[in-house]
């Protein structure tokens, strides 16, 4: 995902877009990041994208 480029050649700003990870539902968080990625590239993804969400629970 970090290698995805927008129309002007800029890389996807993953660190700026992780606000969607605040969702309690992991699927909703990943969907928000994926939507942001598709908006950045202005269309469907032309390559594979892997997303992994890890949650640390207080013990």
mmJSON file of the N, C-alpha and C atoms, coordinates in Angstrom:
{"data_MODEL":{"atom_site":{
"group_PDB":["ATOM","ATOM","ATOM","ATOM","ATOM","ATOM","ATOM","ATOM","ATOM","ATOM","ATOM","ATOM","ATOM","ATOM","ATOM","ATOM","ATOM","ATOM","ATOM","ATOM","ATOM","ATOM","ATOM","ATOM","ATOM","ATOM","ATOM","ATOM","ATOM","ATOM","ATOM","ATOM","ATOM","ATOM","ATOM","ATOM","ATOM","ATOM","ATOM","ATOM","ATOM","ATOM","ATOM","ATOM","ATOM","ATOM","ATOM","ATOM","ATOM","ATOM","ATOM","ATOM","ATOM","ATOM","ATOM","ATOM","ATOM","ATOM","ATOM","ATOM","ATOM","ATOM","ATOM","ATOM","ATOM","ATOM","ATOM","ATOM","ATOM","ATOM","ATOM","ATOM","ATOM","ATOM","ATOM","ATOM","ATOM","ATOM","ATOM","ATOM","ATOM","ATOM","ATOM","ATOM","ATOM","ATOM","ATOM","ATOM","ATOM","ATOM","ATOM","ATOM","ATOM","ATOM","ATOM","ATOM","ATOM","ATOM","ATOM","ATOM","ATOM","ATOM","ATOM","ATOM","ATOM","ATOM","ATOM","ATOM","ATOM","ATOM","ATOM","ATOM","ATOM","ATOM","ATOM","ATOM","ATOM","ATOM","ATOM","ATOM","ATOM","ATOM","ATOM","ATOM","ATOM","ATOM","ATOM","ATOM","ATOM","ATOM","ATOM","ATOM","ATOM","ATOM","ATOM","ATOM","ATOM","ATOM","ATOM","ATOM","ATOM","ATOM","ATOM","ATOM","ATOM","ATOM","ATOM","ATOM","ATOM","ATOM","ATOM","ATOM","ATOM","ATOM","ATOM","ATOM","ATOM","ATOM","ATOM","ATOM","ATOM","ATOM","ATOM","ATOM","ATOM","ATOM","ATOM","ATOM","ATOM","ATOM","ATOM","ATOM","ATOM","ATOM","ATOM","ATOM","ATOM"],
"id":[1,2,3,4,5,6,7,8,9,10,11,12,13,14,15,16,17,18,19,20,21,22,23,24,25,26,27,28,29,30,31,32,33,34,35,36,37,38,39,40,41,42,43,44,45,46,47,48,49,50,51,52,53,54,55,56,57,58,59,60,61,62,63,64,65,66,67,68,69,70,71,72,73,74,75,76,77,78,79,80,81,82,83,84,85,86,87,88,89,90,91,92,93,94,95,96,97,98,99,100,101,102,103,104,105,106,107,108,109,110,111,112,113,114,115,116,117,118,119,120,121,122,123,124,125,126,127,128,129,130,131,132,133,134,135,136,137,138,139,140,141,142,143,144,145,146,147,148,149,150,151,152,153,154,155,156,157,158,159,160,161,162,163,164,165,166,167,168,169,170,171,172,173,174,175,176,177],
"type_symbol":["N","C","C","N","C","C","N","C","C","N","C","C","N","C","C","N","C","C","N","C","C","N","C","C","N","C","C","N","C","C","N","C","C","N","C","C","N","C","C","N","C","C","N","C","C","N","C","C","N","C","C","N","C","C","N","C","C","N","C","C","N","C","C","N","C","C","N","C","C","N","C","C","N","C","C","N","C","C","N","C","C","N","C","C","N","C","C","N","C","C","N","C","C","N","C","C","N","C","C","N","C","C","N","C","C","N","C","C","N","C","C","N","C","C","N","C","C","N","C","C","N","C","C","N","C","C","N","C","C","N","C","C","N","C","C","N","C","C","N","C","C","N","C","C","N","C","C","N","C","C","N","C","C","N","C","C","N","C","C","N","C","C","N","C","C","N","C","C","N","C","C","N","C","C","N","C","C"],
"label_atom_id":["N","CA","C","N","CA","C","N","CA","C","N","CA","C","N","CA","C","N","CA","C","N","CA","C","N","CA","C","N","CA","C","N","CA","C","N","CA","C","N","CA","C","N","CA","C","N","CA","C","N","CA","C","N","CA","C","N","CA","C","N","CA","C","N","CA","C","N","CA","C","N","CA","C","N","CA","C","N","CA","C","N","CA","C","N","CA","C","N","CA","C","N","CA","C","N","CA","C","N","CA","C","N","CA","C","N","CA","C","N","CA","C","N","CA","C","N","CA","C","N","CA","C","N","CA","C","N","CA","C","N","CA","C","N","CA","C","N","CA","C","N","CA","C","N","CA","C","N","CA","C","N","CA","C","N","CA","C","N","CA","C","N","CA","C","N","CA","C","N","CA","C","N","CA","C","N","CA","C","N","CA","C","N","CA","C","N","CA","C","N","CA","C","N","CA","C","N","CA","C","N","CA","C","N","CA","C"],
"label_alt_id":[null,null,null,null,null,null,null,null,null,null,null,null,null,null,null,null,null,null,null,null,null,null,null,null,null,null,null,null,null,null,null,null,null,null,null,null,null,null,null,null,null,null,null,null,null,null,null,null,null,null,null,null,null,null,null,null,null,null,null,null,null,null,null,null,null,null,null,null,null,null,null,null,null,null,null,null,null,null,null,null,null,null,null,null,null,null,null,null,null,null,null,null,null,null,null,null,null,null,null,null,null,null,null,null,null,null,null,null,null,null,null,null,null,null,null,null,null,null,null,null,null,null,null,null,null,null,null,null,null,null,null,null,null,null,null,null,null,null,null,null,null,null,null,null,null,null,null,null,null,null,null,null,null,null,null,null,null,null,null,null,null,null,null,null,null,null,null,null,null,null,null,null,null,null,null,null,null],
"label_comp_id":["UNK","UNK","UNK","UNK","UNK","UNK","UNK","UNK","UNK","UNK","UNK","UNK","UNK","UNK","UNK","UNK","UNK","UNK","UNK","UNK","UNK","UNK","UNK","UNK","UNK","UNK","UNK","UNK","UNK","UNK","UNK","UNK","UNK","UNK","UNK","UNK","UNK","UNK","UNK","UNK","UNK","UNK","UNK","UNK","UNK","UNK","UNK","UNK","UNK","UNK","UNK","UNK","UNK","UNK","UNK","UNK","UNK","UNK","UNK","UNK","UNK","UNK","UNK","UNK","UNK","UNK","UNK","UNK","UNK","UNK","UNK","UNK","UNK","UNK","UNK","UNK","UNK","UNK","UNK","UNK","UNK","UNK","UNK","UNK","UNK","UNK","UNK","UNK","UNK","UNK","UNK","UNK","UNK","UNK","UNK","UNK","UNK","UNK","UNK","UNK","UNK","UNK","UNK","UNK","UNK","UNK","UNK","UNK","UNK","UNK","UNK","UNK","UNK","UNK","UNK","UNK","UNK","UNK","UNK","UNK","UNK","UNK","UNK","UNK","UNK","UNK","UNK","UNK","UNK","UNK","UNK","UNK","UNK","UNK","UNK","UNK","UNK","UNK","UNK","UNK","UNK","UNK","UNK","UNK","UNK","UNK","UNK","UNK","UNK","UNK","UNK","UNK","UNK","UNK","UNK","UNK","UNK","UNK","UNK","UNK","UNK","UNK","UNK","UNK","UNK","UNK","UNK","UNK","UNK","UNK","UNK","UNK","UNK","UNK","UNK","UNK","UNK"],
"label_asym_id":["A","A","A","A","A","A","A","A","A","A","A","A","A","A","A","A","A","A","A","A","A","A","A","A","A","A","A","A","A","A","A","A","A","A","A","A","A","A","A","A","A","A","A","A","A","A","A","A","A","A","A","A","A","A","A","A","A","A","A","A","A","A","A","A","A","A","A","A","A","A","A","A","A","A","A","A","A","A","A","A","A","A","A","A","A","A","A","A","A","A","A","A","A","A","A","A","A","A","A","A","A","A","A","A","A","A","A","A","A","A","A","A","A","A","A","A","A","A","A","A","A","A","A","A","A","A","A","A","A","A","A","A","A","A","A","A","A","A","A","A","A","A","A","A","A","A","A","A","A","A","A","A","A","A","A","A","A","A","A","A","A","A","A","A","A","A","A","A","A","A","A","A","A","A","A","A","A"],
"label_entity_id":["1","1","1","1","1","1","1","1","1","1","1","1","1","1","1","1","1","1","1","1","1","1","1","1","1","1","1","1","1","1","1","1","1","1","1","1","1","1","1","1","1","1","1","1","1","1","1","1","1","1","1","1","1","1","1","1","1","1","1","1","1","1","1","1","1","1","1","1","1","1","1","1","1","1","1","1","1","1","1","1","1","1","1","1","1","1","1","1","1","1","1","1","1","1","1","1","1","1","1","1","1","1","1","1","1","1","1","1","1","1","1","1","1","1","1","1","1","1","1","1","1","1","1","1","1","1","1","1","1","1","1","1","1","1","1","1","1","1","1","1","1","1","1","1","1","1","1","1","1","1","1","1","1","1","1","1","1","1","1","1","1","1","1","1","1","1","1","1","1","1","1","1","1","1","1","1","1"],
"label_seq_id":[1,1,1,2,2,2,3,3,3,4,4,4,5,5,5,6,6,6,7,7,7,8,8,8,9,9,9,10,10,10,11,11,11,12,12,12,13,13,13,14,14,14,15,15,15,16,16,16,17,17,17,18,18,18,19,19,19,20,20,20,21,21,21,22,22,22,23,23,23,24,24,24,25,25,25,26,26,26,27,27,27,28,28,28,29,29,29,30,30,30,31,31,31,32,32,32,33,33,33,34,34,34,35,35,35,36,36,36,37,37,37,38,38,38,39,39,39,40,40,40,41,41,41,42,42,42,43,43,43,44,44,44,45,45,45,46,46,46,47,47,47,48,48,48,49,49,49,50,50,50,51,51,51,52,52,52,53,53,53,54,54,54,55,55,55,56,56,56,57,57,57,58,58,58,59,59,59],
"pdbx_PDB_ins_code":[null,null,null,null,null,null,null,null,null,null,null,null,null,null,null,null,null,null,null,null,null,null,null,null,null,null,null,null,null,null,null,null,null,null,null,null,null,null,null,null,null,null,null,null,null,null,null,null,null,null,null,null,null,null,null,null,null,null,null,null,null,null,null,null,null,null,null,null,null,null,null,null,null,null,null,null,null,null,null,null,null,null,null,null,null,null,null,null,null,null,null,null,null,null,null,null,null,null,null,null,null,null,null,null,null,null,null,null,null,null,null,null,null,null,null,null,null,null,null,null,null,null,null,null,null,null,null,null,null,null,null,null,null,null,null,null,null,null,null,null,null,null,null,null,null,null,null,null,null,null,null,null,null,null,null,null,null,null,null,null,null,null,null,null,null,null,null,null,null,null,null,null,null,null,null,null,null],
"Cartn_x":[0.809,0.0,0.849,1.959,2.781,3.436,3.439,4.021,2.986,1.719,0.667,0.844,0.78,0.982,-0.309,-0.494,-1.612,-1.299,-2.243,-2.046,-0.842,-0.488,0.653,1.972,1.905,3.115,3.435,2.591,2.85,2.412,3.178,2.872,1.681,1.011,-0.117,0.382,-0.2,0.263,-0.37,0.093,-0.511,-0.547,0.541,0.587,-0.469,-0.799,-1.809,-3.22,-3.365,-4.692,-5.113,-4.346,-4.681,-5.767,-6.358,-7.447,-8.596,-8.797,-9.849,-9.615,-8.413,-8.109,-8.689,-9.282,-9.892,-11.213,-11.713,-12.958,-12.771,-13.783,-13.718,-13.812,-14.481,-14.64,-13.44,-12.609,-11.421,-11.757,-12.845,-13.226,-13.558,-14.214,-14.543,-13.265,-12.307,-11.044,-10.3,-10.204,-9.516,-10.26,-11.578,-12.368,-12.124,-11.989,-11.733,-10.369,-9.362,-8.03,-8.038,-8.721,-8.799,-9.501,-10.579,-11.295,-10.386,-9.629,-8.688,-7.634,-7.188,-6.205,-6.787,-8.0,-8.632,-8.891,-9.235,-9.42,-8.089,-7.01,-5.687,-5.249,-5.46,-5.034,-6.092,-7.232,-8.337,-8.827,-9.076,-9.621,-9.308,-9.55,-9.258,-7.753,-7.378,-5.961,-5.45,-4.268,-3.673,-2.695,-2.526,-1.585,-2.162,-1.532,-1.967,-1.733,-2.577,-2.403,-2.681,-1.784,-1.96,-2.15,-3.141,-3.387,-3.46,-2.82,-2.808,-3.058,-4.036,-4.367,-4.142,-3.296,-3.02,-3.555,-4.174,-4.696,-4.05,-3.527,-2.913,-3.952,-4.205,-5.176,-4.436,-4.933,-4.348,-4.639,-3.607,-3.712,-4.264],
"Cartn_y":[-1.195,0.0,1.255,1.221,2.426,2.767,1.813,2.061,2.533,2.567,3.014,4.504,4.859,6.26,6.866,8.13,8.885,9.356,10.015,10.485,11.414,12.155,13.068,12.395,11.09,10.345,10.285,10.895,10.887,9.555,9.098,7.843,7.993,6.88,6.858,7.203,8.224,8.652,7.816,6.593,5.657,6.211,6.807,7.305,8.378,9.152,10.201,9.647,8.44,7.883,6.816,6.573,5.498,5.887,7.044,7.441,6.46,5.773,4.764,3.572,3.434,2.296,2.443,3.576,3.772,3.024,2.502,1.726,0.525,0.207,-0.997,-2.248,-2.148,-3.277,-3.32,-4.356,-4.418,-4.378,-5.011,-4.996,-3.586,-2.808,-1.421,-0.58,-0.838,-0.098,-0.381,-1.651,-2.004,-1.469,-1.506,-0.975,0.525,1.247,2.687,2.975,2.198,2.396,2.036,0.946,0.548,1.62,2.179,3.245,4.456,4.812,5.916,5.644,4.401,4.015,4.149,3.673,3.759,5.209,6.042,7.47,8.113,7.689,8.244,7.918,6.677,6.277,6.632,7.131,7.554,6.449,5.293,4.193,2.863,1.8,0.469,0.255,-0.623,-0.93,-1.736,-1.395,-2.073,-3.172,-3.364,-4.354,-4.923,-5.965,-6.56,-5.592,-5.684,-4.901,-5.821,-5.831,-6.648,-5.729,-6.047,-5.266,-6.234,-5.865,-6.662,-5.723,-6.061,-5.237,-6.07,-5.573,-6.248,-5.4,-6.031,-5.31,-5.854,-4.978,-5.354,-5.168,-6.213,-6.13,-6.039,-5.162,-5.049,-6.336,-6.87,-8.165,-8.136],
"Cartn_z":[0.0,0.0,0.0,0.678,0.764,-0.572,-1.51,-2.827,-3.844,-3.46,-4.377,-4.646,-5.912,-6.302,-6.829,-6.508,-7.035,-8.446,-9.106,-10.474,-10.638,-9.6,-9.697,-9.312,-8.98,-8.643,-7.169,-6.333,-4.894,-4.29,-3.302,-2.633,-1.689,-1.424,-0.486,0.914,1.553,2.887,3.998,4.138,5.085,6.505,6.959,8.337,8.591,7.569,7.722,7.641,7.084,6.85,7.842,8.865,9.793,10.789,10.634,11.521,11.508,10.395,10.298,11.195,11.703,12.558,13.952,14.245,15.558,15.673,14.563,14.615,15.527,16.258,17.089,16.232,15.11,14.199,13.254,13.327,12.474,10.979,10.591,9.176,8.709,9.549,9.203,9.102,9.979,9.939,8.645,8.274,7.039,5.82,5.856,4.742,4.568,5.673,5.607,4.988,5.36,4.793,3.307,2.95,1.54,0.713,1.247,0.543,0.334,1.354,1.224,0.167,0.084,-0.922,-2.327,-2.518,-3.831,-4.232,-3.268,-3.557,-3.942,-3.298,-3.586,-5.013,-5.437,-6.784,-7.828,-7.36,-8.228,-9.148,-8.552,-9.333,-8.69,-9.429,-8.877,-8.765,-7.867,-7.677,-8.86,-9.329,-10.479,-10.069,-8.783,-8.273,-6.985,-6.493,-5.231,-4.08,-3.09,-1.866,-0.682,0.256,1.448,2.646,3.459,4.671,5.844,6.9,8.113,9.281,10.079,11.236,12.49,13.353,14.624,15.753,16.706,17.85,19.114,19.911,21.165,22.271,22.987,24.085,25.405,26.256,27.582,28.354,28.996,29.635,30.969],
"occupancy":[1.0,1.0,1.0,1.0,1.0,1.0,1.0,1.0,1.0,1.0,1.0,1.0,1.0,1.0,1.0,1.0,1.0,1.0,1.0,1.0,1.0,1.0,1.0,1.0,1.0,1.0,1.0,1.0,1.0,1.0,1.0,1.0,1.0,1.0,1.0,1.0,1.0,1.0,1.0,1.0,1.0,1.0,1.0,1.0,1.0,1.0,1.0,1.0,1.0,1.0,1.0,1.0,1.0,1.0,1.0,1.0,1.0,1.0,1.0,1.0,1.0,1.0,1.0,1.0,1.0,1.0,1.0,1.0,1.0,1.0,1.0,1.0,1.0,1.0,1.0,1.0,1.0,1.0,1.0,1.0,1.0,1.0,1.0,1.0,1.0,1.0,1.0,1.0,1.0,1.0,1.0,1.0,1.0,1.0,1.0,1.0,1.0,1.0,1.0,1.0,1.0,1.0,1.0,1.0,1.0,1.0,1.0,1.0,1.0,1.0,1.0,1.0,1.0,1.0,1.0,1.0,1.0,1.0,1.0,1.0,1.0,1.0,1.0,1.0,1.0,1.0,1.0,1.0,1.0,1.0,1.0,1.0,1.0,1.0,1.0,1.0,1.0,1.0,1.0,1.0,1.0,1.0,1.0,1.0,1.0,1.0,1.0,1.0,1.0,1.0,1.0,1.0,1.0,1.0,1.0,1.0,1.0,1.0,1.0,1.0,1.0,1.0,1.0,1.0,1.0,1.0,1.0,1.0,1.0,1.0,1.0,1.0,1.0,1.0,1.0,1.0,1.0],
"B_iso_or_equiv":[0.0,0.0,0.0,0.0,0.0,0.0,0.0,0.0,0.0,0.0,0.0,0.0,0.0,0.0,0.0,0.0,0.0,0.0,0.0,0.0,0.0,0.0,0.0,0.0,0.0,0.0,0.0,0.0,0.0,0.0,0.0,0.0,0.0,0.0,0.0,0.0,0.0,0.0,0.0,0.0,0.0,0.0,0.0,0.0,0.0,0.0,0.0,0.0,0.0,0.0,0.0,0.0,0.0,0.0,0.0,0.0,0.0,0.0,0.0,0.0,0.0,0.0,0.0,0.0,0.0,0.0,0.0,0.0,0.0,0.0,0.0,0.0,0.0,0.0,0.0,0.0,0.0,0.0,0.0,0.0,0.0,0.0,0.0,0.0,0.0,0.0,0.0,0.0,0.0,0.0,0.0,0.0,0.0,0.0,0.0,0.0,0.0,0.0,0.0,0.0,0.0,0.0,0.0,0.0,0.0,0.0,0.0,0.0,0.0,0.0,0.0,0.0,0.0,0.0,0.0,0.0,0.0,0.0,0.0,0.0,0.0,0.0,0.0,0.0,0.0,0.0,0.0,0.0,0.0,0.0,0.0,0.0,0.0,0.0,0.0,0.0,0.0,0.0,0.0,0.0,0.0,0.0,0.0,0.0,0.0,0.0,0.0,0.0,0.0,0.0,0.0,0.0,0.0,0.0,0.0,0.0,0.0,0.0,0.0,0.0,0.0,0.0,0.0,0.0,0.0,0.0,0.0,0.0,0.0,0.0,0.0,0.0,0.0,0.0,0.0,0.0,0.0],
"pdbx_formal_charge":[null,null,null,null,null,null,null,null,null,null,null,null,null,null,null,null,null,null,null,null,null,null,null,null,null,null,null,null,null,null,null,null,null,null,null,null,null,null,null,null,null,null,null,null,null,null,null,null,null,null,null,null,null,null,null,null,null,null,null,null,null,null,null,null,null,null,null,null,null,null,null,null,null,null,null,null,null,null,null,null,null,null,null,null,null,null,null,null,null,null,null,null,null,null,null,null,null,null,null,null,null,null,null,null,null,null,null,null,null,null,null,null,null,null,null,null,null,null,null,null,null,null,null,null,null,null,null,null,null,null,null,null,null,null,null,null,null,null,null,null,null,null,null,null,null,null,null,null,null,null,null,null,null,null,null,null,null,null,null,null,null,null,null,null,null,null,null,null,null,null,null,null,null,null,null,null,null],
"auth_seq_id":[1,1,1,2,2,2,3,3,3,4,4,4,5,5,5,6,6,6,7,7,7,8,8,8,9,9,9,10,10,10,11,11,11,12,12,12,13,13,13,14,14,14,15,15,15,16,16,16,17,17,17,18,18,18,19,19,19,20,20,20,21,21,21,22,22,22,23,23,23,24,24,24,25,25,25,26,26,26,27,27,27,28,28,28,29,29,29,30,30,30,31,31,31,32,32,32,33,33,33,34,34,34,35,35,35,36,36,36,37,37,37,38,38,38,39,39,39,40,40,40,41,41,41,42,42,42,43,43,43,44,44,44,45,45,45,46,46,46,47,47,47,48,48,48,49,49,49,50,50,50,51,51,51,52,52,52,53,53,53,54,54,54,55,55,55,56,56,56,57,57,57,58,58,58,59,59,59],
"auth_comp_id":["UNK","UNK","UNK","UNK","UNK","UNK","UNK","UNK","UNK","UNK","UNK","UNK","UNK","UNK","UNK","UNK","UNK","UNK","UNK","UNK","UNK","UNK","UNK","UNK","UNK","UNK","UNK","UNK","UNK","UNK","UNK","UNK","UNK","UNK","UNK","UNK","UNK","UNK","UNK","UNK","UNK","UNK","UNK","UNK","UNK","UNK","UNK","UNK","UNK","UNK","UNK","UNK","UNK","UNK","UNK","UNK","UNK","UNK","UNK","UNK","UNK","UNK","UNK","UNK","UNK","UNK","UNK","UNK","UNK","UNK","UNK","UNK","UNK","UNK","UNK","UNK","UNK","UNK","UNK","UNK","UNK","UNK","UNK","UNK","UNK","UNK","UNK","UNK","UNK","UNK","UNK","UNK","UNK","UNK","UNK","UNK","UNK","UNK","UNK","UNK","UNK","UNK","UNK","UNK","UNK","UNK","UNK","UNK","UNK","UNK","UNK","UNK","UNK","UNK","UNK","UNK","UNK","UNK","UNK","UNK","UNK","UNK","UNK","UNK","UNK","UNK","UNK","UNK","UNK","UNK","UNK","UNK","UNK","UNK","UNK","UNK","UNK","UNK","UNK","UNK","UNK","UNK","UNK","UNK","UNK","UNK","UNK","UNK","UNK","UNK","UNK","UNK","UNK","UNK","UNK","UNK","UNK","UNK","UNK","UNK","UNK","UNK","UNK","UNK","UNK","UNK","UNK","UNK","UNK","UNK","UNK","UNK","UNK","UNK","UNK","UNK","UNK"],
"auth_asym_id":["A","A","A","A","A","A","A","A","A","A","A","A","A","A","A","A","A","A","A","A","A","A","A","A","A","A","A","A","A","A","A","A","A","A","A","A","A","A","A","A","A","A","A","A","A","A","A","A","A","A","A","A","A","A","A","A","A","A","A","A","A","A","A","A","A","A","A","A","A","A","A","A","A","A","A","A","A","A","A","A","A","A","A","A","A","A","A","A","A","A","A","A","A","A","A","A","A","A","A","A","A","A","A","A","A","A","A","A","A","A","A","A","A","A","A","A","A","A","A","A","A","A","A","A","A","A","A","A","A","A","A","A","A","A","A","A","A","A","A","A","A","A","A","A","A","A","A","A","A","A","A","A","A","A","A","A","A","A","A","A","A","A","A","A","A","A","A","A","A","A","A","A","A","A","A","A","A"],
"auth_atom_id":["N","CA","C","N","CA","C","N","CA","C","N","CA","C","N","CA","C","N","CA","C","N","CA","C","N","CA","C","N","CA","C","N","CA","C","N","CA","C","N","CA","C","N","CA","C","N","CA","C","N","CA","C","N","CA","C","N","CA","C","N","CA","C","N","CA","C","N","CA","C","N","CA","C","N","CA","C","N","CA","C","N","CA","C","N","CA","C","N","CA","C","N","CA","C","N","CA","C","N","CA","C","N","CA","C","N","CA","C","N","CA","C","N","CA","C","N","CA","C","N","CA","C","N","CA","C","N","CA","C","N","CA","C","N","CA","C","N","CA","C","N","CA","C","N","CA","C","N","CA","C","N","CA","C","N","CA","C","N","CA","C","N","CA","C","N","CA","C","N","CA","C","N","CA","C","N","CA","C","N","CA","C","N","CA","C","N","CA","C","N","CA","C","N","CA","C","N","CA","C","N","CA","C","N","CA","C"],
"pdbx_PDB_model_num":[1,1,1,1,1,1,1,1,1,1,1,1,1,1,1,1,1,1,1,1,1,1,1,1,1,1,1,1,1,1,1,1,1,1,1,1,1,1,1,1,1,1,1,1,1,1,1,1,1,1,1,1,1,1,1,1,1,1,1,1,1,1,1,1,1,1,1,1,1,1,1,1,1,1,1,1,1,1,1,1,1,1,1,1,1,1,1,1,1,1,1,1,1,1,1,1,1,1,1,1,1,1,1,1,1,1,1,1,1,1,1,1,1,1,1,1,1,1,1,1,1,1,1,1,1,1,1,1,1,1,1,1,1,1,1,1,1,1,1,1,1,1,1,1,1,1,1,1,1,1,1,1,1,1,1,1,1,1,1,1,1,1,1,1,1,1,1,1,1,1,1,1,1,1,1,1,1]
}}}
